[in-house]
Amino acid sequence: GVTNGLGQIASFLTLPDENARGFQVSYNYDIDQQISLGLRFDQIDYGLRVGANERRFRTIALSSQYKFKEDSPTRLILNYEFRDAYAPELAEASPVNQFLKGIDDRVSLNLFWFL
């Protein structure tokens, strides 16, 4: 296992014998041929065979996209993600839920450069 230096050991880091499921819904609106806005919701659930293993991750993402030229796929994308994660079968005060509470929202800026 892996220790955190305080005597706590993580006995496993993945759930190889578990199931997962997820889905995503997204909508994009083109303001013009170079600028578009997007909205996305996704959810993925891990550890579905054993209730205590279940982890639920949800994200709502707002995005804007700028194409440098109308006929080029090169673009700049700005995203803001509202993220939430929890273990529904465990108490809110459990170490797992306390850890998952620490997952913050995220801002990202991506440049997709095509030659």
Biopython code that builds the backbone (N, CA, C, O; Angstrom):
import numpy as np
from Bio.PDB.StructureBuilder import StructureBuilder

atoms = [
    (1, "GLY", "N", (0.800, -1.185, 0.000)),
    (1, "GLY", "CA", (0.000, 0.000, 0.000)),
    (1, "GLY", "C", (0.851, 1.261, 0.000)),
    (1, "GLY", "O", (2.080, 1.195, 0.042)),
    (2, "VAL", "N", (0.196, 2.391, -0.047)),
    (2, "VAL", "CA", (0.844, 3.688, -0.056)),
    (2, "VAL", "C", (0.506, 4.393, 1.244)),
    (2, "VAL", "O", (-0.655, 4.412, 1.653)),
    (3, "THR", "N", (1.503, 4.974, 1.903)),
    (3, "THR", "CA", (1.261, 5.672, 3.157)),
    (3, "THR", "C", (1.357, 7.180, 2.960)),
    (3, "THR", "O", (2.055, 7.658, 2.065)),
    (4, "ASN", "N", (0.653, 7.918, 3.800)),
    (4, "ASN", "CA", (0.697, 9.373, 3.729)),
    (4, "ASN", "C", (1.677, 9.952, 4.739)),
    (4, "ASN", "O", (1.726, 11.170, 4.913)),
    (5, "GLY", "N", (2.458, 9.109, 5.410)),
    (5, "GLY", "CA", (3.423, 9.576, 6.399)),
    (5, "GLY", "C", (2.829, 9.719, 7.783)),
    (5, "GLY", "O", (3.560, 9.975, 8.739)),
    (6, "LEU", "N", (1.522, 9.559, 7.915)),
    (6, "LEU", "CA", (0.859, 9.672, 9.213)),
    (6, "LEU", "C", (0.336, 8.323, 9.699)),
    (6, "LEU", "O", (-0.467, 8.257, 10.630)),
    (7, "GLY", "N", (0.796, 7.258, 9.064)),
    (7, "GLY", "CA", (0.372, 5.932, 9.469)),
    (7, "GLY", "C", (-0.876, 5.434, 8.755)),
    (7, "GLY", "O", (-1.280, 4.290, 8.962)),
    (8, "GLN", "N", (-1.491, 6.254, 7.927)),
    (8, "GLN", "CA", (-2.661, 5.821, 7.174)),
    (8, "GLN", "C", (-2.192, 5.221, 5.856)),
    (8, "GLN", "O", (-1.350, 5.798, 5.168)),
    (9, "ILE", "N", (-2.735, 4.070, 5.511)),
    (9, "ILE", "CA", (-2.301, 3.366, 4.310)),
    (9, "ILE", "C", (-3.475, 3.217, 3.349)),
    (9, "ILE", "O", (-4.566, 2.810, 3.749)),
    (10, "ALA", "N", (-3.250, 3.545, 2.098)),
    (10, "ALA", "CA", (-4.232, 3.307, 1.048)),
    (10, "ALA", "C", (-3.979, 1.906, 0.512)),
    (10, "ALA", "O", (-2.942, 1.660, -0.104)),
    (11, "SER", "N", (-4.905, 0.988, 0.735)),
    (11, "SER", "CA", (-4.691, -0.393, 0.333)),
    (11, "SER", "C", (-4.955, -0.621, -1.149)),
    (11, "SER", "O", (-4.439, -1.581, -1.722)),
    (12, "PHE", "N", (-5.743, 0.235, -1.778)),
    (12, "PHE", "CA", (-5.930, 0.146, -3.219)),
    (12, "PHE", "C", (-6.224, 1.534, -3.757)),
    (12, "PHE", "O", (-6.814, 2.366, -3.068)),
    (13, "LEU", "N", (-5.817, 1.776, -4.976)),
    (13, "LEU", "CA", (-6.005, 3.081, -5.587)),
    (13, "LEU", "C", (-7.038, 3.055, -6.706)),
    (13, "LEU", "O", (-7.528, 4.104, -7.126)),
    (14, "THR", "N", (-7.367, 1.869, -7.187)),
    (14, "THR", "CA", (-8.379, 1.714, -8.231)),
    (14, "THR", "C", (-9.320, 0.599, -7.814)),
    (14, "THR", "O", (-9.071, -0.100, -6.831)),
    (15, "LEU", "N", (-10.392, 0.437, -8.555)),
    (15, "LEU", "CA", (-11.374, -0.612, -8.286)),
    (15, "LEU", "C", (-11.486, -1.511, -9.516)),
    (15, "LEU", "O", (-12.458, -1.410, -10.264)),
    (16, "PRO", "N", (-10.499, -2.394, -9.737)),
    (16, "PRO", "CA", (-10.470, -3.175, -10.983)),
    (16, "PRO", "C", (-11.628, -4.158, -11.140)),
    (16, "PRO", "O", (-11.962, -4.529, -12.265)),
    (17, "ASP", "N", (-12.250, -4.588, -10.039)),
    (17, "ASP", "CA", (-13.338, -5.562, -10.127)),
    (17, "ASP", "C", (-14.715, -4.921, -10.033)),
    (17, "ASP", "O", (-15.710, -5.617, -9.829)),
    (18, "GLU", "N", (-14.781, -3.624, -10.175)),
    (18, "GLU", "CA", (-16.044, -2.900, -10.052)),
    (18, "GLU", "C", (-16.557, -2.453, -11.425)),
    (18, "GLU", "O", (-15.852, -2.544, -12.429)),
    (19, "ASN", "N", (-17.785, -1.976, -11.440)),
    (19, "ASN", "CA", (-18.422, -1.449, -12.652)),
    (19, "ASN", "C", (-18.532, 0.061, -12.561)),
    (19, "ASN", "O", (-18.402, 0.649, -11.488)),
    (20, "ALA", "N", (-18.772, 0.670, -13.704)),
    (20, "ALA", "CA", (-18.979, 2.117, -13.762)),
    (20, "ALA", "C", (-19.998, 2.407, -14.856)),
    (20, "ALA", "O", (-20.211, 1.600, -15.761)),
    (21, "ARG", "N", (-20.616, 3.569, -14.754)),
    (21, "ARG", "CA", (-21.514, 4.032, -15.823)),
    (21, "ARG", "C", (-21.488, 5.553, -15.820)),
    (21, "ARG", "O", (-21.208, 6.182, -14.799)),
    (22, "GLY", "N", (-21.780, 6.129, -16.966)),
    (22, "GLY", "CA", (-21.775, 7.577, -17.055)),
    (22, "GLY", "C", (-22.538, 8.050, -18.268)),
    (22, "GLY", "O", (-22.904, 7.266, -19.143)),
    (23, "PHE", "N", (-22.774, 9.360, -18.303)),
    (23, "PHE", "CA", (-23.435, 9.964, -19.444)),
    (23, "PHE", "C", (-23.046, 11.431, -19.530)),
    (23, "PHE", "O", (-22.517, 12.013, -18.583)),
    (24, "GLN", "N", (-23.321, 12.007, -20.683)),
    (24, "GLN", "CA", (-22.993, 13.413, -20.926)),
    (24, "GLN", "C", (-24.061, 14.008, -21.832)),
    (24, "GLN", "O", (-24.514, 13.365, -22.779)),
    (25, "VAL", "N", (-24.460, 15.242, -21.532)),
    (25, "VAL", "CA", (-25.386, 16.004, -22.363)),
    (25, "VAL", "C", (-24.724, 17.346, -22.626)),
    (25, "VAL", "O", (-24.257, 18.000, -21.693)),
    (26, "SER", "N", (-24.679, 17.763, -23.884)),
    (26, "SER", "CA", (-24.036, 19.046, -24.185)),
    (26, "SER", "C", (-24.828, 19.801, -25.238)),
    (26, "SER", "O", (-25.543, 19.220, -26.054)),
    (27, "TYR", "N", (-24.673, 21.111, -25.189)),
    (27, "TYR", "CA", (-25.322, 21.995, -26.147)),
    (27, "TYR", "C", (-24.329, 23.092, -26.519)),
    (27, "TYR", "O", (-23.698, 23.684, -25.644)),
    (28, "ASN", "N", (-24.191, 23.361, -27.804)),
    (28, "ASN", "CA", (-23.316, 24.433, -28.295)),
    (28, "ASN", "C", (-24.119, 25.390, -29.149)),
    (28, "ASN", "O", (-25.002, 24.983, -29.905)),
    (29, "TYR", "N", (-23.806, 26.652, -29.020)),
    (29, "TYR", "CA", (-24.477, 27.687, -29.795)),
    (29, "TYR", "C", (-23.420, 28.520, -30.509)),
    (29, "TYR", "O", (-22.535, 29.090, -29.871)),
    (30, "ASP", "N", (-23.515, 28.588, -31.826)),
    (30, "ASP", "CA", (-22.590, 29.391, -32.628)),
    (30, "ASP", "C", (-23.094, 30.823, -32.707)),
    (30, "ASP", "O", (-24.151, 31.083, -33.282)),
    (31, "ILE", "N", (-22.342, 31.750, -32.132)),
    (31, "ILE", "CA", (-22.689, 33.169, -32.227)),
    (31, "ILE", "C", (-22.434, 33.653, -33.646)),
    (31, "ILE", "O", (-23.253, 34.362, -34.231)),
    (32, "ASP", "N", (-21.300, 33.265, -34.185)),
    (32, "ASP", "CA", (-20.975, 33.501, -35.588)),
    (32, "ASP", "C", (-20.037, 32.375, -36.013)),
    (32, "ASP", "O", (-19.930, 31.372, -35.308)),
    (33, "GLN", "N", (-19.356, 32.517, -37.149)),
    (33, "GLN", "CA", (-18.524, 31.421, -37.648)),
    (33, "GLN", "C", (-17.224, 31.260, -36.863)),
    (33, "GLN", "O", (-16.517, 30.270, -37.051)),
    (34, "GLN", "N", (-16.897, 32.202, -35.996)),
    (34, "GLN", "CA", (-15.652, 32.104, -35.239)),
    (34, "GLN", "C", (-15.861, 31.951, -33.736)),
    (34, "GLN", "O", (-14.952, 31.496, -33.041)),
    (35, "ILE", "N", (-17.022, 32.316, -33.217)),
    (35, "ILE", "CA", (-17.254, 32.287, -31.770)),
    (35, "ILE", "C", (-18.440, 31.387, -31.447)),
    (35, "ILE", "O", (-19.492, 31.481, -32.079)),
    (36, "SER", "N", (-18.260, 30.510, -30.454)),
    (36, "SER", "CA", (-19.369, 29.672, -29.998)),
    (36, "SER", "C", (-19.336, 29.556, -28.479)),
    (36, "SER", "O", (-18.293, 29.733, -27.850)),
    (37, "LEU", "N", (-20.494, 29.257, -27.904)),
    (37, "LEU", "CA", (-20.656, 29.056, -26.468)),
    (37, "LEU", "C", (-21.156, 27.642, -26.236)),
    (37, "LEU", "O", (-21.867, 27.086, -27.073)),
    (38, "GLY", "N", (-20.787, 27.059, -25.100)),
    (38, "GLY", "CA", (-21.202, 25.697, -24.826)),
    (38, "GLY", "C", (-21.625, 25.496, -23.386)),
    (38, "GLY", "O", (-21.202, 26.218, -22.484)),
    (39, "LEU", "N", (-22.479, 24.487, -23.191)),
    (39, "LEU", "CA", (-22.941, 24.065, -21.874)),
    (39, "LEU", "C", (-22.918, 22.542, -21.871)),
    (39, "LEU", "O", (-23.428, 21.911, -22.797)),
    (40, "ARG", "N", (-22.327, 21.947, -20.832)),
    (40, "ARG", "CA", (-22.225, 20.485, -20.754)),
    (40, "ARG", "C", (-22.504, 20.024, -19.336)),
    (40, "ARG", "O", (-22.081, 20.658, -18.369)),
    (41, "PHE", "N", (-23.224, 18.909, -19.219)),
    (41, "PHE", "CA", (-23.402, 18.231, -17.940)),
    (41, "PHE", "C", (-22.922, 16.805, -18.129)),
    (41, "PHE", "O", (-23.296, 16.148, -19.101)),
    (42, "ASP", "N", (-22.098, 16.319, -17.212)),
    (42, "ASP", "CA", (-21.727, 14.911, -17.272)),
    (42, "ASP", "C", (-21.710, 14.330, -15.871)),
    (42, "ASP", "O", (-21.485, 15.029, -14.883)),
    (43, "GLN", "N", (-21.952, 13.042, -15.818)),
    (43, "GLN", "CA", (-21.922, 12.314, -14.547)),
    (43, "GLN", "C", (-21.304, 10.958, -14.804)),
    (43, "GLN", "O", (-21.602, 10.307, -15.806)),
    (44, "ILE", "N", (-20.444, 10.534, -13.896)),
    (44, "ILE", "CA", (-19.896, 9.184, -13.953)),
    (44, "ILE", "C", (-19.923, 8.610, -12.544)),
    (44, "ILE", "O", (-19.533, 9.263, -11.576)),
    (45, "ASP", "N", (-20.394, 7.372, -12.455)),
    (45, "ASP", "CA", (-20.483, 6.663, -11.187)),
    (45, "ASP", "C", (-19.545, 5.460, -11.243)),
    (45, "ASP", "O", (-19.625, 4.639, -12.157)),
    (46, "TYR", "N", (-18.659, 5.368, -10.258)),
    (46, "TYR", "CA", (-17.713, 4.258, -10.155)),
    (46, "TYR", "C", (-18.096, 3.371, -8.978)),
    (46, "TYR", "O", (-18.787, 3.818, -8.063)),
    (47, "GLY", "N", (-17.654, 2.130, -8.995)),
    (47, "GLY", "CA", (-17.814, 1.235, -7.849)),
    (47, "GLY", "C", (-19.247, 0.832, -7.606)),
    (47, "GLY", "O", (-19.733, 0.948, -6.481)),
    (48, "LEU", "N", (-19.946, 0.357, -8.635)),
    (48, "LEU", "CA", (-21.380, 0.100, -8.522)),
    (48, "LEU", "C", (-21.730, -1.274, -7.970)),
    (48, "LEU", "O", (-22.895, -1.511, -7.650)),
    (49, "ARG", "N", (-20.794, -2.173, -7.846)),
    (49, "ARG", "CA", (-21.106, -3.522, -7.330)),
    (49, "ARG", "C", (-21.273, -3.537, -5.820)),
    (49, "ARG", "O", (-22.132, -4.246, -5.295)),
    (50, "VAL", "N", (-20.461, -2.764, -5.122)),
    (50, "VAL", "CA", (-20.506, -2.713, -3.655)),
    (50, "VAL", "C", (-20.852, -1.279, -3.266)),
    (50, "VAL", "O", (-20.136, -0.345, -3.628)),
    (51, "GLY", "N", (-21.949, -1.105, -2.529)),
    (51, "GLY", "CA", (-22.426, 0.233, -2.191)),
    (51, "GLY", "C", (-21.383, 1.129, -1.554)),
    (51, "GLY", "O", (-21.323, 2.319, -1.863)),
    (52, "ALA", "N", (-20.556, 0.582, -0.666)),
    (52, "ALA", "CA", (-19.541, 1.399, 0.015)),
    (52, "ALA", "C", (-18.441, 1.877, -0.931)),
    (52, "ALA", "O", (-17.702, 2.804, -0.602)),
    (53, "ASN", "N", (-18.330, 1.257, -2.087)),
    (53, "ASN", "CA", (-17.314, 1.656, -3.070)),
    (53, "ASN", "C", (-17.802, 2.737, -4.026)),
    (53, "ASN", "O", (-16.996, 3.325, -4.747)),
    (54, "GLU", "N", (-19.115, 3.014, -4.046)),
    (54, "GLU", "CA", (-19.649, 3.927, -5.059)),
    (54, "GLU", "C", (-19.131, 5.341, -4.862)),
    (54, "GLU", "O", (-19.107, 5.872, -3.751)),
    (55, "ARG", "N", (-18.716, 5.936, -5.979)),
    (55, "ARG", "CA", (-18.263, 7.323, -6.033)),
    (55, "ARG", "C", (-18.971, 7.988, -7.201)),
    (55, "ARG", "O", (-18.984, 7.447, -8.306)),
    (56, "ARG", "N", (-19.559, 9.155, -6.969)),
    (56, "ARG", "CA", (-20.312, 9.857, -8.010)),
    (56, "ARG", "C", (-19.628, 11.188, -8.301)),
    (56, "ARG", "O", (-19.366, 11.980, -7.396)),
    (57, "PHE", "N", (-19.343, 11.418, -9.579)),
    (57, "PHE", "CA", (-18.698, 12.650, -10.034)),
    (57, "PHE", "C", (-19.633, 13.349, -11.012)),
    (57, "PHE", "O", (-20.088, 12.745, -11.984)),
    (58, "ARG", "N", (-19.921, 14.639, -10.751)),
    (58, "ARG", "CA", (-20.783, 15.433, -11.627)),
    (58, "ARG", "C", (-20.053, 16.712, -12.015)),
    (58, "ARG", "O", (-19.325, 17.300, -11.214)),
    (59, "THR", "N", (-20.263, 17.129, -13.258)),
    (59, "THR", "CA", (-19.638, 18.357, -13.747)),
    (59, "THR", "C", (-20.634, 19.117, -14.611)),
    (59, "THR", "O", (-21.307, 18.539, -15.465)),
    (60, "ILE", "N", (-20.714, 20.417, -14.375)),
    (60, "ILE", "CA", (-21.410, 21.331, -15.280)),
    (60, "ILE", "C", (-20.323, 22.250, -15.822)),
    (60, "ILE", "O", (-19.618, 22.906, -15.056)),
    (61, "ALA", "N", (-20.192, 22.294, -17.131)),
    (61, "ALA", "CA", (-19.132, 23.086, -17.761)),
    (61, "ALA", "C", (-19.731, 24.161, -18.651)),
    (61, "ALA", "O", (-20.648, 23.907, -19.432)),
    (62, "LEU", "N", (-19.194, 25.370, -18.516)),
    (62, "LEU", "CA", (-19.516, 26.479, -19.404)),
    (62, "LEU", "C", (-18.285, 26.725, -20.258)),
    (62, "LEU", "O", (-17.173, 26.763, -19.732)),
    (63, "SER", "N", (-18.457, 26.893, -21.549)),
    (63, "SER", "CA", (-17.283, 27.076, -22.401)),
    (63, "SER", "C", (-17.540, 28.135, -23.461)),
    (63, "SER", "O", (-18.678, 28.409, -23.844)),
    (64, "SER", "N", (-16.451, 28.713, -23.916)),
    (64, "SER", "CA", (-16.480, 29.616, -25.064)),
    (64, "SER", "C", (-15.311, 29.226, -25.959)),
    (64, "SER", "O", (-14.249, 28.814, -25.490)),
    (65, "GLN", "N", (-15.540, 29.368, -27.258)),
    (65, "GLN", "CA", (-14.557, 28.924, -28.235)),
    (65, "GLN", "C", (-14.338, 30.009, -29.281)),
    (65, "GLN", "O", (-15.288, 30.634, -29.754)),
    (66, "TYR", "N", (-13.091, 30.221, -29.630)),
    (66, "TYR", "CA", (-12.772, 31.207, -30.666)),
    (66, "TYR", "C", (-11.916, 30.537, -31.728)),
    (66, "TYR", "O", (-10.833, 30.033, -31.429)),
    (67, "LYS", "N", (-12.391, 30.529, -32.956)),
    (67, "LYS", "CA", (-11.607, 30.032, -34.096)),
    (67, "LYS", "C", (-10.832, 31.209, -34.668)),
    (67, "LYS", "O", (-11.403, 32.269, -34.924)),
    (68, "PHE", "N", (-9.545, 31.025, -34.867)),
    (68, "PHE", "CA", (-8.713, 32.101, -35.382)),
    (68, "PHE", "C", (-9.059, 32.477, -36.813)),
    (68, "PHE", "O", (-8.968, 33.644, -37.197)),
    (69, "LYS", "N", (-9.455, 31.485, -37.600)),
    (69, "LYS", "CA", (-9.912, 31.722, -38.969)),
    (69, "LYS", "C", (-11.151, 30.872, -39.191)),
    (69, "LYS", "O", (-11.259, 29.769, -38.655)),
    (70, "GLU", "N", (-12.064, 31.373, -39.962)),
    (70, "GLU", "CA", (-13.313, 30.649, -40.194)),
    (70, "GLU", "C", (-13.088, 29.256, -40.769)),
    (70, "GLU", "O", (-13.798, 28.320, -40.399)),
    (71, "ASP", "N", (-12.122, 29.097, -41.663)),
    (71, "ASP", "CA", (-11.904, 27.830, -42.349)),
    (71, "ASP", "C", (-10.817, 26.967, -41.710)),
    (71, "ASP", "O", (-10.408, 25.965, -42.297)),
    (72, "SER", "N", (-10.340, 27.337, -40.515)),
    (72, "SER", "CA", (-9.272, 26.585, -39.852)),
    (72, "SER", "C", (-9.789, 25.959, -38.554)),
    (72, "SER", "O", (-10.570, 26.585, -37.837)),
    (73, "PRO", "N", (-9.365, 24.738, -38.247)),
    (73, "PRO", "CA", (-9.793, 24.123, -36.990)),
    (73, "PRO", "C", (-9.016, 24.631, -35.761)),
    (73, "PRO", "O", (-9.346, 24.249, -34.638)),
    (74, "THR", "N", (-7.997, 25.478, -35.944)),
    (74, "THR", "CA", (-7.225, 25.999, -34.818)),
    (74, "THR", "C", (-8.115, 26.918, -33.994)),
    (74, "THR", "O", (-8.751, 27.829, -34.523)),
    (75, "ARG", "N", (-8.148, 26.660, -32.679)),
    (75, "ARG", "CA", (-9.065, 27.403, -31.820)),
    (75, "ARG", "C", (-8.550, 27.554, -30.398)),
    (75, "ARG", "O", (-7.683, 26.803, -29.951)),
    (76, "LEU", "N", (-9.094, 28.528, -29.704)),
    (76, "LEU", "CA", (-8.813, 28.780, -28.300)),
    (76, "LEU", "C", (-10.105, 28.504, -27.534)),
    (76, "LEU", "O", (-11.160, 29.034, -27.884)),
    (77, "ILE", "N", (-10.025, 27.674, -26.488)),
    (77, "ILE", "CA", (-11.220, 27.274, -25.734)),
    (77, "ILE", "C", (-11.032, 27.625, -24.263)),
    (77, "ILE", "O", (-10.030, 27.259, -23.648)),
    (78, "LEU", "N", (-11.997, 28.333, -23.712)),
    (78, "LEU", "CA", (-12.019, 28.683, -22.293)),
    (78, "LEU", "C", (-13.159, 27.912, -21.640)),
    (78, "LEU", "O", (-14.300, 27.979, -22.097)),
    (79, "ASN", "N", (-12.849, 27.178, -20.567)),
    (79, "ASN", "CA", (-13.848, 26.381, -19.848)),
    (79, "ASN", "C", (-13.882, 26.773, -18.375)),
    (79, "ASN", "O", (-12.850, 27.082, -17.780)),
    (80, "TYR", "N", (-15.072, 26.756, -17.800)),
    (80, "TYR", "CA", (-15.220, 26.809, -16.346)),
    (80, "TYR", "C", (-16.067, 25.616, -15.961)),
    (80, "TYR", "O", (-17.174, 25.445, -16.473)),
    (81, "GLU", "N", (-15.552, 24.779, -15.053)),
    (81, "GLU", "CA", (-16.247, 23.554, -14.656)),
    (81, "GLU", "C", (-16.650, 23.638, -13.190)),
    (81, "GLU", "O", (-15.811, 23.834, -12.311)),
    (82, "PHE", "N", (-17.953, 23.484, -12.940)),
    (82, "PHE", "CA", (-18.479, 23.355, -11.584)),
    (82, "PHE", "C", (-18.457, 21.859, -11.278)),
    (82, "PHE", "O", (-19.192, 21.090, -11.897)),
    (83, "ARG", "N", (-17.619, 21.440, -10.329)),
    (83, "ARG", "CA", (-17.427, 20.009, -10.087)),
    (83, "ARG", "C", (-17.923, 19.602, -8.706)),
    (83, "ARG", "O", (-17.779, 20.343, -7.733)),
    (84, "ASP", "N", (-18.511, 18.407, -8.640)),
    (84, "ASP", "CA", (-19.042, 17.870, -7.397)),
    (84, "ASP", "C", (-18.741, 16.377, -7.379)),
    (84, "ASP", "O", (-18.901, 15.697, -8.393)),
    (85, "ALA", "N", (-18.311, 15.874, -6.246)),
    (85, "ALA", "CA", (-18.034, 14.444, -6.112)),
    (85, "ALA", "C", (-18.387, 14.004, -4.700)),
    (85, "ALA", "O", (-18.161, 14.738, -3.738)),
    (86, "TYR", "N", (-18.942, 12.804, -4.581)),
    (86, "TYR", "CA", (-19.290, 12.282, -3.260)),
    (86, "TYR", "C", (-19.503, 10.778, -3.335)),
    (86, "TYR", "O", (-19.652, 10.205, -4.414)),
    (87, "ALA", "N", (-19.513, 10.157, -2.169)),
    (87, "ALA", "CA", (-19.795, 8.730, -2.023)),
    (87, "ALA", "C", (-21.178, 8.625, -1.394)),
    (87, "ALA", "O", (-21.309, 8.817, -0.185)),
    (88, "PRO", "N", (-22.223, 8.323, -2.184)),
    (88, "PRO", "CA", (-23.591, 8.394, -1.675)),
    (88, "PRO", "C", (-23.928, 7.405, -0.564)),
    (88, "PRO", "O", (-24.843, 7.654, 0.221)),
    (89, "GLU", "N", (-23.212, 6.295, -0.483)),
    (89, "GLU", "CA", (-23.518, 5.288, 0.529)),
    (89, "GLU", "C", (-22.740, 5.480, 1.832)),
    (89, "GLU", "O", (-22.947, 4.738, 2.792)),
    (90, "LEU", "N", (-21.853, 6.464, 1.870)),
    (90, "LEU", "CA", (-21.054, 6.708, 3.072)),
    (90, "LEU", "C", (-21.521, 7.976, 3.772)),
    (90, "LEU", "O", (-22.105, 8.863, 3.151)),
    (91, "ALA", "N", (-21.259, 8.051, 5.061)),
    (91, "ALA", "CA", (-21.632, 9.235, 5.836)),
    (91, "ALA", "C", (-20.883, 10.454, 5.319)),
    (91, "ALA", "O", (-19.768, 10.336, 4.810)),
    (92, "GLU", "N", (-21.493, 11.617, 5.449)),
    (92, "GLU", "CA", (-20.860, 12.847, 4.985)),
    (92, "GLU", "C", (-19.528, 13.097, 5.680)),
    (92, "GLU", "O", (-18.615, 13.679, 5.093)),
    (93, "ALA", "N", (-19.418, 12.659, 6.926)),
    (93, "ALA", "CA", (-18.184, 12.872, 7.692)),
    (93, "ALA", "C", (-17.116, 11.814, 7.418)),
    (93, "ALA", "O", (-16.035, 11.874, 8.003)),
    (94, "SER", "N", (-17.394, 10.850, 6.545)),
    (94, "SER", "CA", (-16.411, 9.802, 6.261)),
    (94, "SER", "C", (-15.180, 10.403, 5.594)),
    (94, "SER", "O", (-15.281, 11.423, 4.913)),
    (95, "PRO", "N", (-14.015, 9.777, 5.785)),
    (95, "PRO", "CA", (-12.796, 10.293, 5.137)),
    (95, "PRO", "C", (-12.922, 10.399, 3.616)),
    (95, "PRO", "O", (-12.388, 11.330, 3.012)),
    (96, "VAL", "N", (-13.620, 9.455, 3.002)),
    (96, "VAL", "CA", (-13.785, 9.498, 1.543)),
    (96, "VAL", "C", (-14.547, 10.752, 1.142)),
    (96, "VAL", "O", (-14.115, 11.475, 0.245)),
    (97, "ASN", "N", (-15.678, 11.020, 1.795)),
    (97, "ASN", "CA", (-16.456, 12.209, 1.445)),
    (97, "ASN", "C", (-15.728, 13.496, 1.799)),
    (97, "ASN", "O", (-15.881, 14.502, 1.107)),
    (98, "GLN", "N", (-14.944, 13.480, 2.859)),
    (98, "GLN", "CA", (-14.154, 14.667, 3.192)),
    (98, "GLN", "C", (-13.117, 14.938, 2.102)),
    (98, "GLN", "O", (-12.881, 16.089, 1.733)),
    (99, "PHE", "N", (-12.506, 13.880, 1.594)),
    (99, "PHE", "CA", (-11.546, 14.026, 0.499)),
    (99, "PHE", "C", (-12.235, 14.535, -0.765)),
    (99, "PHE", "O", (-11.744, 15.461, -1.411)),
    (100, "LEU", "N", (-13.381, 13.925, -1.121)),
    (100, "LEU", "CA", (-14.088, 14.300, -2.349)),
    (100, "LEU", "C", (-14.615, 15.727, -2.277)),
    (100, "LEU", "O", (-14.745, 16.391, -3.306)),
    (101, "LYS", "N", (-14.921, 16.206, -1.072)),
    (101, "LYS", "CA", (-15.357, 17.599, -0.901)),
    (101, "LYS", "C", (-14.272, 18.577, -1.330)),
    (101, "LYS", "O", (-14.567, 19.714, -1.698)),
    (102, "GLY", "N", (-13.021, 18.136, -1.284)),
    (102, "GLY", "CA", (-11.894, 18.989, -1.636)),
    (102, "GLY", "C", (-11.685, 19.173, -3.129)),
    (102, "GLY", "O", (-10.795, 19.918, -3.540)),
    (103, "ILE", "N", (-12.489, 18.511, -3.946)),
    (103, "ILE", "CA", (-12.372, 18.691, -5.393)),
    (103, "ILE", "C", (-13.000, 20.029, -5.752)),
    (103, "ILE", "O", (-14.208, 20.219, -5.611)),
    (104, "ASP", "N", (-12.177, 20.944, -6.212)),
    (104, "ASP", "CA", (-12.634, 22.301, -6.502)),
    (104, "ASP", "C", (-13.140, 22.432, -7.934)),
    (104, "ASP", "O", (-12.946, 21.547, -8.768)),
    (105, "ASP", "N", (-13.792, 23.559, -8.192)),
    (105, "ASP", "CA", (-14.143, 23.911, -9.561)),
    (105, "ASP", "C", (-12.850, 24.167, -10.330)),
    (105, "ASP", "O", (-11.789, 24.349, -9.731)),
    (106, "ARG", "N", (-12.943, 24.179, -11.651)),
    (106, "ARG", "CA", (-11.718, 24.302, -12.451)),
    (106, "ARG", "C", (-11.929, 25.241, -13.632)),
    (106, "ARG", "O", (-12.979, 25.236, -14.274)),
    (107, "VAL", "N", (-10.904, 26.047, -13.901)),
    (107, "VAL", "CA", (-10.852, 26.903, -15.086)),
    (107, "VAL", "C", (-9.739, 26.359, -15.972)),
    (107, "VAL", "O", (-8.660, 26.021, -15.485)),
    (108, "SER", "N", (-10.002, 26.275, -17.268)),
    (108, "SER", "CA", (-8.945, 25.827, -18.177)),
    (108, "SER", "C", (-8.990, 26.660, -19.457)),
    (108, "SER", "O", (-10.046, 27.110, -19.901)),
    (109, "LEU", "N", (-7.826, 26.841, -20.020)),
    (109, "LEU", "CA", (-7.678, 27.526, -21.299)),
    (109, "LEU", "C", (-6.867, 26.606, -22.204)),
    (109, "LEU", "O", (-5.727, 26.262, -21.891)),
    (110, "ASN", "N", (-7.454, 26.214, -23.316)),
    (110, "ASN", "CA", (-6.829, 25.259, -24.215)),
    (110, "ASN", "C", (-6.618, 25.874, -25.585)),
    (110, "ASN", "O", (-7.491, 26.561, -26.114)),
    (111, "LEU", "N", (-5.459, 25.621, -26.147)),
    (111, "LEU", "CA", (-5.175, 26.019, -27.512)),
    (111, "LEU", "C", (-5.049, 24.755, -28.351)),
    (111, "LEU", "O", (-4.162, 23.935, -28.115)),
    (112, "PHE", "N", (-5.928, 24.599, -29.320)),
    (112, "PHE", "CA", (-5.860, 23.481, -30.255)),
    (112, "PHE", "C", (-5.252, 24.014, -31.544)),
    (112, "PHE", "O", (-5.860, 24.809, -32.261)),
    (113, "TRP", "N", (-4.057, 23.560, -31.813)),
    (113, "TRP", "CA", (-3.274, 24.062, -32.942)),
    (113, "TRP", "C", (-3.189, 22.955, -33.995)),
    (113, "TRP", "O", (-2.658, 21.878, -33.726)),
    (114, "PHE", "N", (-3.703, 23.218, -35.167)),
    (114, "PHE", "CA", (-3.643, 22.260, -36.263)),
    (114, "PHE", "C", (-2.814, 22.862, -37.384)),
    (114, "PHE", "O", (-2.969, 24.037, -37.716)),
    (115, "LEU", "N", (-1.947, 22.072, -37.956)),
    (115, "LEU", "CA", (-1.130, 22.533, -39.064)),
    (115, "LEU", "C", (-1.824, 22.316, -40.388)),
    (115, "LEU", "O", (-1.272, 22.650, -41.437)),
]
sb = StructureBuilder()
sb.init_structure("model")
sb.init_model(0)
sb.init_chain("A")
sb.init_seg("    ")
for serial, (resi, resn, name, xyz) in enumerate(atoms, 1):
    if name == "N":
        sb.init_residue(resn, " ", resi, " ")
    sb.init_atom(name, np.array(xyz, "f"), 0.0, 1.0, " ", f" {name:<3s}", serial, name[0])
structure = sb.get_structure()
